[in-house]
Amino acid sequence: MDHVLGLSGGGGGGPLAFAAPHSGRGRAVITRNITVTLGKYISKMSVLRSFRHDFPASIVVFLIAIPLSLGIAAASGAPLLAGLVAAVVGGIVAGALSGAPLQVSGPAAGLTVIVAGTIVEFGFAGTAAIVAVAGLVQILLGITRLGRAALALSPAVVHGMLAGIGLVIALSQIHVVLGGAPQSSVWANLRDLPGQVVGHHSVSVVLGALTIALLLIWPRLVKTTLLPAALIAVVAATVVAAVLNADVDRVDLPAEPLSELAFARWPDAPLREITVAVITIALVASVESLLSAVAVDRMHDGPRANLNRELIAQGTANAVSGTLGGLPVTGVIVRSSTNVAAGARTRASAILHGVWIAGFVLVGAAWLEMIPMAALAAVLVVVGLRLVSLAQIRTYARHRELPIYLITAVGVAATDLLTGVGLGMATAGLFMLWRLARCEIRTTQPASGTWLVSITGTLAFIASERLTRRLAALPAAQYVELELHLDYLDHGAYETIRGWQESYTRAGGQVHISEIHDSWFHRAASDGLGTGKRTPRCTTRGGSSPDLAWDGS
């Protein structure tokens, strides 16, 4: 018996490992076992405490995700089931693997325009295959640790892109609210809108107006996340439609959802066109997911997001969703912020919301088929208009980046996404060059035979022509004080100053260079850049030590 329990002095170990309790080894074993047992107990208690918060949060997110997923699928021209498949996969797959535990993924309004165009060009089965391959591209980006590189895109371009997409969504779905059908372009939707307003007065208008009113008013009346506005608005419109026995279009789902999955099929199209579609979906989905993850990080005090892992999670979810015939999956800020506000503590909330959607589709499809399409379109109108954020417009106006935002938004809405983003990036590049060239050059004559040239700001090669003209205008054989107030000096501008200094000195003048804040010129001279020779010593006031590297690092 003693041997079985491990109580013998010989140190034989039993199940409880109470060997030689009075020996050092025995005490260590007992301590280790107690520590492991306590650790497991504490871990279980922590999981239970978190689940107490995650469970109700998952219900709230589930209630928001259902109408949004259906609406996004309808706006994309995809089967409604595709939106629900993406919501399930986004919750379970992306939620389980996510590098941002509190982020909730699913179909997103930001990809609606891209998906709609892809479906028109390649068909839905082909689009599903493109989504799956885009997921593989995202996985590759995550494995190669390029997560943060996606955030190098100017925020003004990203938000302008989303604003343009929002305008496209709102203008197309308002036609559905009015009882009509959306047209193929923004211009066509604008052209036909007056006729829709005058000519259509069906029950759809009442249902859409009721939905929009509740979406706008409900958050002001009820300060709780347990009853989301999207759910209340859609339920109210559904009840009104049922009471009126309204003859309106409603959600149409297959009786056997699992048997109706539209699995991916490689499109019969040129490889170049397929590649463009794959890269577009992969990049936009990645940027939107990472921006959402960064935004969610600011909402809680938990662990920070691992962006590379998040990319891998999003890519895996898209590979699965596309294969099963679902829409693209991204991190969605609306659902994620609701998840945090509802008290979620771990990734369990996102996973559970996907489980609830799957269960509801399998057993509650009949309830979903009572929802009027006008109500879902109204939800998308509000979602689209909210992508045009007045707060962001004010921010970019304050930082003088509003032209980038507006050009991107109008470009996306008026042409297509790639053209609009290209215009925005080109504008952002021009702004960057303008800022690099932006320096103030002032020339004064404090005394006879003495000139003061003060240069303030960023002095880069692009400003060399203007700097050369101003320095060439100085009279010969004078004493020139060149005062530099620079936050950056590049090699081209340095060579311009040095070349002028040497030629002016040879012509009988005197040049004294002083630096007020940082010793960019002094360090460049000490490094002997360009010729390997040291330039004449210049006087420096303040700034860093002269032996620092030229690039300021």
KEDRENBA-945516 format. One line per field, with one value per residue (C-alpha): residue number from 1; residue in one letter; chain; x, z, y. Coordinates in steps of 0.2 Angstrom, whole numbers, plus 2048, in hexadecimal, padded with zeros to 3 digits. Layout:
% residues N
pos <- (NUM/...)
code <- (a/...)
unit <- (A/...)
c1 <- (X/...)
c3 <- (Z/...)
c2 <- (Y/...)
This chain:
% residues 553
pos <- (1/2/3/4/5/6/7/8/9/10/11/12/13/14/15/16/17/18/19/20/21/22/23/24/25/26/27/28/29/30/31/32/33/34/35/36/37/38/39/40/41/42/43/44/45/46/47/48/49/50/51/52/53/54/55/56/57/58/59/60/61/62/63/64/65/66/67/68/69/70/71/72/73/74/75/76/77/78/79/80/81/82/83/84/85/86/87/88/89/90/91/92/93/94/95/96/97/98/99/100/101/102/103/104/105/106/107/108/109/110/111/112/113/114/115/116/117/118/119/120/121/122/123/124/125/126/127/128/129/130/131/132/133/134/135/136/137/138/139/140/141/142/143/144/145/146/147/148/149/150/151/152/153/154/155/156/157/158/159/160/161/162/163/164/165/166/167/168/169/170/171/172/173/174/175/176/177/178/179/180/181/182/183/184/185/186/187/188/189/190/191/192/193/194/195/196/197/198/199/200/201/202/203/204/205/206/207/208/209/210/211/212/213/214/215/216/217/218/219/220/221/222/223/224/225/226/227/228/229/230/231/232/233/234/235/236/237/238/239/240/241/242/243/244/245/246/247/248/249/250/251/252/253/254/255/256/257/258/259/260/261/262/263/264/265/266/267/268/269/270/271/272/273/274/275/276/277/278/279/280/281/282/283/284/285/286/287/288/289/290/291/292/293/294/295/296/297/298/299/300/301/302/303/304/305/306/307/308/309/310/311/312/313/314/315/316/317/318/319/320/321/322/323/324/325/326/327/328/329/330/331/332/333/334/335/336/337/338/339/340/341/342/343/344/345/346/347/348/349/350/351/352/353/354/355/356/357/358/359/360/361/362/363/364/365/366/367/368/369/370/371/372/373/374/375/376/377/378/379/380/381/382/383/384/385/386/387/388/389/390/391/392/393/394/395/396/397/398/399/400/401/402/403/404/405/406/407/408/409/410/411/412/413/414/415/416/417/418/419/420/421/422/423/424/425/426/427/428/429/430/431/432/433/434/435/436/437/438/439/440/441/442/443/444/445/446/447/448/449/450/451/452/453/454/455/456/457/458/459/460/461/462/463/464/465/466/467/468/469/470/471/472/473/474/475/476/477/478/479/480/481/482/483/484/485/486/487/488/489/490/491/492/493/494/495/496/497/498/499/500/501/502/503/504/505/506/507/508/509/510/511/512/513/514/515/516/517/518/519/520/521/522/523/524/525/526/527/528/529/530/531/532/533/534/535/536/537/538/539/540/541/542/543/544/545/546/547/548/549/550/551/552/553)
code <- (m/d/h/v/l/g/l/s/g/g/g/g/g/g/p/l/a/f/a/a/p/h/s/g/r/g/r/a/v/i/t/r/n/i/t/v/t/l/g/k/y/i/s/k/m/s/v/l/r/s/f/r/h/d/f/p/a/s/i/v/v/f/l/i/a/i/p/l/s/l/g/i/a/a/a/s/g/a/p/l/l/a/g/l/v/a/a/v/v/g/g/i/v/a/g/a/l/s/g/a/p/l/q/v/s/g/p/a/a/g/l/t/v/i/v/a/g/t/i/v/e/f/g/f/a/g/t/a/a/i/v/a/v/a/g/l/v/q/i/l/l/g/i/t/r/l/g/r/a/a/l/a/l/s/p/a/v/v/h/g/m/l/a/g/i/g/l/v/i/a/l/s/q/i/h/v/v/l/g/g/a/p/q/s/s/v/w/a/n/l/r/d/l/p/g/q/v/v/g/h/h/s/v/s/v/v/l/g/a/l/t/i/a/l/l/l/i/w/p/r/l/v/k/t/t/l/l/p/a/a/l/i/a/v/v/a/a/t/v/v/a/a/v/l/n/a/d/v/d/r/v/d/l/p/a/e/p/l/s/e/l/a/f/a/r/w/p/d/a/p/l/r/e/i/t/v/a/v/i/t/i/a/l/v/a/s/v/e/s/l/l/s/a/v/a/v/d/r/m/h/d/g/p/r/a/n/l/n/r/e/l/i/a/q/g/t/a/n/a/v/s/g/t/l/g/g/l/p/v/t/g/v/i/v/r/s/s/t/n/v/a/a/g/a/r/t/r/a/s/a/i/l/h/g/v/w/i/a/g/f/v/l/v/g/a/a/w/l/e/m/i/p/m/a/a/l/a/a/v/l/v/v/v/g/l/r/l/v/s/l/a/q/i/r/t/y/a/r/h/r/e/l/p/i/y/l/i/t/a/v/g/v/a/a/t/d/l/l/t/g/v/g/l/g/m/a/t/a/g/l/f/m/l/w/r/l/a/r/c/e/i/r/t/t/q/p/a/s/g/t/w/l/v/s/i/t/g/t/l/a/f/i/a/s/e/r/l/t/r/r/l/a/a/l/p/a/a/q/y/v/e/l/e/l/h/l/d/y/l/d/h/g/a/y/e/t/i/r/g/w/q/e/s/y/t/r/a/g/g/q/v/h/i/s/e/i/h/d/s/w/f/h/r/a/a/s/d/g/l/g/t/g/k/r/t/p/r/c/t/t/r/g/g/s/s/p/d/l/a/w/d/g/s)
unit <- (A/A/A/A/A/A/A/A/A/A/A/A/A/A/A/A/A/A/A/A/A/A/A/A/A/A/A/A/A/A/A/A/A/A/A/A/A/A/A/A/A/A/A/A/A/A/A/A/A/A/A/A/A/A/A/A/A/A/A/A/A/A/A/A/A/A/A/A/A/A/A/A/A/A/A/A/A/A/A/A/A/A/A/A/A/A/A/A/A/A/A/A/A/A/A/A/A/A/A/A/A/A/A/A/A/A/A/A/A/A/A/A/A/A/A/A/A/A/A/A/A/A/A/A/A/A/A/A/A/A/A/A/A/A/A/A/A/A/A/A/A/A/A/A/A/A/A/A/A/A/A/A/A/A/A/A/A/A/A/A/A/A/A/A/A/A/A/A/A/A/A/A/A/A/A/A/A/A/A/A/A/A/A/A/A/A/A/A/A/A/A/A/A/A/A/A/A/A/A/A/A/A/A/A/A/A/A/A/A/A/A/A/A/A/A/A/A/A/A/A/A/A/A/A/A/A/A/A/A/A/A/A/A/A/A/A/A/A/A/A/A/A/A/A/A/A/A/A/A/A/A/A/A/A/A/A/A/A/A/A/A/A/A/A/A/A/A/A/A/A/A/A/A/A/A/A/A/A/A/A/A/A/A/A/A/A/A/A/A/A/A/A/A/A/A/A/A/A/A/A/A/A/A/A/A/A/A/A/A/A/A/A/A/A/A/A/A/A/A/A/A/A/A/A/A/A/A/A/A/A/A/A/A/A/A/A/A/A/A/A/A/A/A/A/A/A/A/A/A/A/A/A/A/A/A/A/A/A/A/A/A/A/A/A/A/A/A/A/A/A/A/A/A/A/A/A/A/A/A/A/A/A/A/A/A/A/A/A/A/A/A/A/A/A/A/A/A/A/A/A/A/A/A/A/A/A/A/A/A/A/A/A/A/A/A/A/A/A/A/A/A/A/A/A/A/A/A/A/A/A/A/A/A/A/A/A/A/A/A/A/A/A/A/A/A/A/A/A/A/A/A/A/A/A/A/A/A/A/A/A/A/A/A/A/A/A/A/A/A/A/A/A/A/A/A/A/A/A/A/A/A/A/A/A/A/A/A/A/A/A/A/A/A/A/A/A/A/A/A/A/A/A/A/A/A/A/A/A/A/A/A/A/A/A/A/A/A/A/A/A/A/A/A/A/A/A/A/A/A/A/A/A/A/A/A/A/A/A/A/A/A/A/A/A/A/A/A/A/A/A/A/A/A)
c1 <- (800/80E/816/806/804/816/819/828/839/840/838/82D/820/80E/7FF/800/813/814/826/830/827/835/842/846/841/830/82D/831/825/817/81A/81A/80A/801/807/800/7F0/7ED/7F2/7E5/7D8/7DC/7DC/7CB/7C4/7CB/7C3/7B2/7B4/7B8/7AA/79D/7A2/7A5/794/789/795/794/781/782/78E/784/774/77E/787/777/76F/780/786/775/776/788/784/775/77F/78D/781/786/77B/775/77C/78D/78C/787/795/7A2/79B/79C/7AE/7B3/7AD/7B4/7C3/7CA/7C4/7CE/7DE/7DD/7EC/7DF/7D4/7C6/7C4/7B5/7B6/7AA/7A4/7A7/79F/7B0/7B2/7A0/7A4/7B4/7AA/79B/7A7/7B0/79F/79A/7AB/7AE/79E/79B/7A3/7B3/7B2/7B2/7C2/7CA/7C6/7CE/7DE/7DE/7DE/7ED/7F6/7F1/7F9/809/809/807/814/821/81D/816/807/80C/812/7FF/7FD/80A/7FC/7F6/7E7/7DF/7E0/7D9/7CA/7C7/7C6/7B9/7B0/7AF/7A9/79C/795/793/78A/77E/77A/776/76D/761/75A/755/74D/743/73C/747/758/769/772/784/78D/78D/788/77A/773/774/76C/75D/75B/74F/744/744/73F/731/72B/72C/721/71F/71F/732/734/72B/735/746/742/73D/74D/758/74E/751/763/766/75B/75C/76F/769/75A/762/773/776/780/774/767/771/768/76B/761/753/751/750/744/739/738/735/727/71F/720/718/70A/707/708/713/718/72A/73A/741/750/751/75B/75D/752/762/771/77E/779/778/78A/791/7A3/7B1/7B5/7C4/7BE/7C0/7C9/7DB/7E7/7EC/7DA/7D8/7E9/7E3/7D3/7DC/7E9/7DB/7D1/7E0/7E7/7D7/7D1/7E2/7E3/7D1/7D4/7E4/7DD/7CE/7DA/7E4/7D4/7CE/7DF/7DA/7CA/7D0/7DF/7E2/7F0/7F5/7F1/7FE/7FB/805/7FB/7EB/7F0/7F2/7E1/7D8/7E1/7DC/7CA/7C9/7D0/7C3/7B5/7B9/7BA/7A9/7A1/7A2/7A5/7B6/7BA/7C2/7C3/7B3/7B4/7A2/7A0/7B1/7AD/79C/7A5/7B1/7A2/798/7A6/7AF/7BF/7C6/7C5/7B7/7AA/7AF/7AF/79E/796/79B/793/783/782/785/778/76B/76E/76B/75B/754/755/742/743/751/745/739/745/741/74F/74B/74F/760/763/75F/76C/779/774/778/788/78E/78B/794/7A3/7A4/7AA/7A8/7B4/7C1/7BD/7C0/7D0/7D7/7D2/7DC/7EB/7EA/7E7/7D5/7D9/7E0/7D1/7C5/7CE/7CE/7BC/7B6/7C2/7BB/7A9/7AB/7B6/7BB/7C5/7D6/7D5/7CF/7DC/7EA/7E4/7E4/7F6/7FC/7F5/7FC/80D/80C/808/817/822/81A/81E/830/832/82A/837/837/846/847/855/858/866/869/878/882/88C/883/875/86B/863/858/851/843/83B/83F/84D/84D/853/843/845/857/852/849/857/864/85A/859/86C/871/868/873/880/892/8A0/895/894/886/87F/876/86A/862/853/851/847/84F/85C/85F/86F/869/866/876/880/877/87C/88D/890/889/894/8A4/8A0/89B/8AB/8B6/8AE/8B3/8A4/8A3/897/893/887/87E/871/864/85B/864/875/870/87D/88B/889/888/898/8A1/89C/8A3/895/896/8A9/8B1/8B8/8B4/8AC/8B1/8AC/89B/895/887/87C/873/86D/875/887/890/895/883/87F/87A/868/864/862)
c3 <- (800/805/7F4/7EB/7F3/7F1/804/805/80A/7FA/7F0/7E6/7DD/7DD/7D5/7E2/7E2/7F5/7F6/805/80C/817/80A/7FF/7F0/7F7/7FD/7EB/7E3/7EF/7EC/7D9/7DA/7E5/7D9/7CA/7D2/7D8/7C7/7BE/7CB/7C9/7B6/7B6/7C2/7B6/7A7/7B0/7B5/7A3/79C/7A8/79D/78C/78B/78C/781/774/774/770/762/75B/75A/751/745/73E/736/731/729/71F/719/714/70A/701/6FD/6F6/6EA/6F3/6F9/70B/711/70C/719/727/722/723/734/73B/735/73A/74C/74E/743/744/756/75B/753/755/75A/761/76D/76E/75C/753/741/733/723/722/719/714/708/701/6F1/6ED/6EF/6E5/6D6/6D8/6D8/6C8/6C0/6C6/6CC/6DE/6DE/6D6/6E3/6F1/6E9/6E8/6FB/700/6F6/6FE/70F/70A/705/716/71F/715/71A/72C/72C/724/732/727/732/737/725/720/72C/723/717/71B/727/71D/70E/718/71F/70F/707/714/712/6FF/702/70E/701/6F4/701/707/6F5/6EF/6FE/6FF/6EF/6F8/706/6FA/6F2/6E3/6DD/6DE/6CE/6C8/6CC/6D8/6CA/6C4/6D6/6D8/6C7/6CB/6DE/6DA/6D0/6DE/6EB/6E1/6DA/6E8/6F7/6FC/70D/70B/70E/71E/724/71F/727/737/737/734/741/74E/749/74D/75C/766/76C/773/77C/783/78A/78A/77E/782/776/766/75B/74B/753/75A/749/73F/74B/74C/739/738/744/73B/72A/732/73A/729/720/714/703/703/6FF/70E/712/708/710/70A/714/716/718/718/708/6FF/703/6F3/6F4/6EC/6D9/6D0/6C4/6B1/6AF/6AB/6B9/6B9/6BD/6CA/6D2/6D3/6DC/6E8/6ED/6EF/6FA/704/707/70B/717/71F/721/728/734/73B/73C/746/751/755/759/764/76E/773/77B/788/794/78F/785/775/764/75B/749/740/749/745/733/733/73C/730/721/728/72B/719/712/71B/717/705/703/70B/700/70D/70B/710/722/72B/73C/73E/74A/74D/754/75C/766/76B/771/77C/782/786/792/789/791/785/773/77A/776/763/762/76A/760/750/759/75C/74A/744/74F/74A/738/73A/745/744/731/730/73C/731/722/72A/729/71B/70F/711/723/71F/712/71E/72A/71C/718/72A/72B/71A/720/730/726/721/732/736/744/738/72C/73A/73F/72D/72B/73A/735/723/71B/716/703/705/70D/701/6F1/6F7/6FC/6EC/6E1/6E9/6E7/6D6/6CE/6D7/6E6/6DF/6D5/6E4/6F0/6E2/6E1/6F4/6F5/6E8/6F1/701/6F8/6F1/703/70A/6FC/6FF/712/70E/703/710/718/71B/715/71B/716/71F/720/732/72E/71F/717/722/71D/728/71F/72B/725/72F/72D/722/716/709/6F7/6F0/6F7/6F0/6E1/6EB/6F8/6E9/6E2/6F3/6F7/6E5/6E8/6F6/6F1/6EF/6FC/70B/71C/71D/72C/727/736/735/73F/738/73D/72E/721/713/709/6FA/703/70D/6FD/6F6/706/706/6F3/6F5/705/6FC/6EC/6F6/701/6F1/6EA/6FA/705/717/71D/72E/731/742/747/754/758/751/749/738/72E/73A/73B/728/727/734/72A/71A/710/6FD/6FA/709/70D/71C/719/722/735/739/749/752/760/769/761/763/764/753/753/750/740/731/730/741/748)
c2 <- (800/80C/808/80C/81D/821/822/817/81F/817/825/81A/825/822/82C/839/83A/83C/834/837/845/84A/84A/85A/851/84C/85D/864/857/85C/86E/86C/862/86E/87C/873/86F/881/887/87C/882/894/892/88A/898/8A5/89C/89C/8AE/8B3/8A8/8B1/8C1/8B9/8B0/8BF/8C9/8BB/8BC/8CE/8CD/8BE/8C9/8D7/8CB/8C3/8D2/8DA/8CA/8C8/8DA/8D9/8CA/8D2/8E2/8D7/8CE/8BD/8B0/8B5/8A4/8AA/8B8/8AC/8A0/8AE/8B3/8A1/89F/8B0/8AD/89B/89A/8AC/8AD/89D/8A2/8B5/8C0/8CC/8C2/8CF/8D2/8CB/8C6/8C3/8CB/8DE/8EC/8F2/8E4/8E5/8EF/8E4/8D4/8DA/8DE/8CE/8C4/8CD/8C9/8B7/8B1/8AC/89B/8A3/8B1/8A5/89D/8AE/8B1/8A0/8A5/8B6/8AE/8A4/8B5/8BC/8AC/8AF/8C2/8BD/8AF/8BB/8C8/8D5/8D9/8EB/8EF/8EF/8FD/908/90D/91F/91F/92D/921/912/91D/925/914/90F/91F/91C/90A/911/91D/90F/904/911/917/906/900/90F/909/8F9/902/90C/8FC/8FC/8F4/8FB/8FF/8FA/90A/919/925/91A/919/92C/92E/923/928/936/92B/91E/92B/931/921/914/915/903/8FB/8F9/90C/90B/8FC/904/915/90C/902/911/91B/90E/90C/91E/921/911/913/924/91D/90D/90D/8FA/8EF/8E0/8E7/8EC/8F9/8EE/8E0/8EB/8F4/8E4/8DB/8EA/8EB/8D8/8D9/8E8/8DF/8CF/8DA/8E3/8D2/8DD/8D6/8DA/8D1/8C7/8BD/8AC/89E/88C/87F/875/881/874/86D/87E/884/88B/884/88D/889/890/89E/89C/8AD/8B4/8B1/8C3/8C9/8BB/8C1/8D3/8CD/8C2/8D0/8DD/8D3/8CD/8DE/8E7/8D9/8DA/8ED/8ED/8DF/8E6/8F8/8F0/8E6/8F6/8FF/8F1/8F2/904/8FE/8F2/8EF/8DD/8D5/8DF/8D8/8CE/8D4/8C7/8B9/8C3/8C3/8B0/8AE/8B9/8B0/89F/8A5/8AB/89B/891/89D/89E/88B/889/897/8A5/8B8/8BF/8C0/8CF/8D6/8E1/8F0/8F1/8E0/8E1/8F1/8EA/8DA/8E5/8F0/8E0/8DB/8CD/8C7/8BA/8B3/8A7/8B5/8B6/8A3/8A1/8AE/8A4/894/89D/8A3/891/88A/897/895/882/883/895/899/89B/8AA/8B2/8B0/8BC/8CA/8D7/8DB/8ED/8EC/8E5/8F2/8FF/8F8/8F9/90B/910/906/90D/91F/91C/917/929/92F/942/940/939/947/954/94B/94B/95D/962/959/960/94E/951/951/940/939/942/93D/92B/92A/933/928/918/91D/924/917/907/903/900/911/91A/913/917/929/92A/923/92E/93D/937/936/947/94E/945/94D/95E/95C/957/966/971/97C/98F/999/9AB/9B7/9C7/9D4/9D8/9E4/9EA/9DC/9CF/9C3/9B7/9A8/99E/98D/985/974/965/967/95A/958/95D/96E/970/97A/987/988/98A/999/9A1/99F/9A4/9B5/9BA/9C7/9C1/9C4/9C6/9BE/9B2/9AA/99A/995/984/980/96E/95F/955/958/94B/948/952/962/960/95F/96E/979/972/975/987/98A/985/98F/99F/99E/99C/9AC/9B6/9B4/9AD/9A0/99C/98D/98B/97E/982/971/962/961/959/963/961/94E/94D/957/94D/93D/944/93E/93F/942/93A/94B/956/967/976/975/97D/984/97B/981/974/964/952/94D/94F/93C/936/92D/937/930/936/925)
